[in-house]
Amino acid sequence: MIQLIKKQLGFIHPDDKKERTESLCIVEGKVPSVLVFPLSMHIGAPAEPVKKIGDKVKIGTVLAKASGKISAAIHSSVSGEVLAIEKRQTVKGLAECIIVKNDLKDEKEVFTGKADKELTRELILNAIQEAGIVGMGGATFPTVVKLDPPPGDTIDTIIINGAECEPYSTSDHRVMVEYSDEIIKGIQLTRRLFPQLKRIVIGIEDNKPDAIKALQLASKEYSDLSVQSLRTMYPRGSEKNLIQDITGREVPTGGLPSAVHCVVMNTSTVRAIYRAVTLGEPLYQRVVSISGTPIVEPKNLLVRIGTPVDFLIEQCGGFNMPPGKLLSGGPMMGKTLVDGSVPITKGTTTINALTFEEAHVGNTSDCIMCSECLNVCPVNLQPILISEAFERGEIEKANKLGAMDCIECGSCSYICPSKIPLLENIRGAKAAIKAKK
């Protein structure tokens, strides 16, 4: 019994709310007449525009180039004309964006893939970089940087993250079921980058038996590749937790997975790698789940990057009641959207509408010192202390308490009986620390 309790520490069990979309096949979304491309839809420096107002573009045309090592190129997802370069509302707030008018012709740039015999390490990494691929599970870290670890950090284990533990989200689930072959082909490409590789593990929560079966069938000829069923708990898909669950290794505070000889990638990201290297296709579209009680007809849509959220909601029949909150992402880690004009980006997994009852967390009261937020933190932080330090303006103390190690899973806010906005305060602390630096 003691062992069972220990295994539960660092996890919670919210209702996964996936039943409305988990069995729905991916359908191609309609494309709007005007699309919005934020220059910062990834971690790192914003991309630098290479197109100006009035320029003609096609699907796959580079709109903005990476502006440093930690950055990513942005491509047009339609053919048409650049209307403006200006600040628009995004999931990160007001930010510089390139606005493109769709001419509805769907003309494409010529995509040139790499033949198998040409595939050197350099060519694979260049193709990933040129395609603008970032982590598509929501983290949006530039993938080429992840796949080119610091000298001395040898990689012996690749972990493919198919956990998708966030409530409501089923985009990765459907990608695993419907594009399992492309995921395995993407894995085979990344294997070439690491000569000391010993094993590859695809981790999937056990509430997705069809995805587990699909990837087992697709990977059966590879003896060093296994599909591991993971007990459904939140936040199972946390990178550091996944590494510890599968390998027993612990990533040091402030360290990267490469420090313990691992690389972790999302399933949709691996599929994008296959399409970039083999087909020459840049990252200009992705699968997004549109779900929540107020949505009339939830769907898993293949969406062009830059599509406004309200355009997708219209394709799902709109709302059957006024929503209490609209989120980019799920209810645990999602960011509140100020309006429906916010565009889909490379890291958008889910658009989630909550009812007023679901959105209302209750009135805040004083901390009762129950320590539940400490028990559920997957990275062993003290969320209440970081939150209190932020509220007092003690930013340096919040930093010393490890605010920057927070993965923003939201478990602390979910479990808090006093309804203290712990995640919101920790996000504020992280922003203040970054600003100070």
Secondary structure, DSSP 8 states (H G I E B T S, - for coil): -HHHHHHHTT-B------TTTTT---EE----SEEEEES--SSSS--EE---TT-EE-BT-EEEE--SSS---EE-SSSEEEEEEEEEEETTEEEEEEEEEE-S---B-------GGG--HHHHHHHHHHTT-B-TTTT--BHHHHTS--TT----EEEEE----STT--HHHHHHHHSHHHHHHHHHHHHTT-TT--EEEEEEETT-HHHHHHHHHHTTT-TTEEEEEE---BTTT-HHHHHHHHH-----TT--GGGGTEEEEEHHHHHHHHHHHHH---S-EEEEEEESTTBSS-EEEEEETT-BHHHHHHHTT-BSS--SEEEES-TTT-EE-SSTT-B--TT--EEEEE-HHHH------------HHHHH-TT---HHHHHHHHHTT-HHHHHHTTGGG-----HHHHH-TT---HHHHHHHHHHHHHHH-
